[in-house]
Amino acid sequence: MPTIINNPPGSPNNDSSSAGLIIGLILIIAVLVLFFVYGLPALRNNASKGTTINVPDKVDVNVNKQPGY
């Protein structure tokens, strides 16, 4: 004969408020706002600057041999 296990139902006082959900949504919205206000402009400025290297067109090399050397 098989054994049947009946789990008892949960307690009827599971009246949980959705405060955790609301706080989570507020935090996600705050992080997104901070990313758009500070993150995207910082990424845009770093990408446009890049590395600047100045190379002159001509290099003047004056090598004067002094007497005795």
Rosetta blueprint (number, residue, H / E / L):
1 M L
2 P L
3 T L
4 I L
5 I L
6 N L
7 N L
8 P L
9 P L
10 G L
11 S L
12 P L
13 N L
14 N L
15 D L
16 S L
17 S L
18 S L
19 A H
20 G H
21 L H
22 I H
23 I H
24 G H
25 L H
26 I H
27 L H
28 I H
29 I H
30 A H
31 V H
32 L H
33 V H
34 L H
35 F H
36 F H
37 V H
38 Y H
39 G H
40 L H
41 P H
42 A H
43 L H
44 R H
45 N H
46 N H
47 A H
48 S H
49 K H
50 G L
51 T L
52 T L
53 I L
54 N L
55 V L
56 P L
57 D L
58 K L
59 V L
60 D L
61 V L
62 N L
63 V L
64 N L
65 K L
66 Q L
67 P L
68 G L
69 Y L
